Amino acid sequence: MNISVVIEVLKELSDWLDGSNSNQERVNKIIGELEKPDISEQQLQALKFELSTKMLFHPKYLGDIYVPDFIGDGSAYAWWNYLEGVAEICQGNL
């Protein structure tokens, strides 16, 4: 488990979501929760669920957000691929 990697990728995601309603606020709140030194395993699992299943990477939340100047992998699905990459980092490190 490497929470610092998750925090870094969420900070990057938060920068891309600048101005995108409450999603950015929620990402920042999750970062704050992850930075707590006494976070429990149960809290980590709840955040992992939210990050990868319930909220942030579900199509109805972020899939249709337009991100100006987003530089992806050159494919037509660059934003989706980016979100999937963030989800994998969260899954693998929480």
Secondary structure by P-SEA (a helix, b strand, c coil): ccaaaaaaaaaaaaaaaccccaaaaaaaaaaaaaacccccaaaaaaaaaaacccccccccccccccccccccccccaaaaaaaaaaaaaaaacc
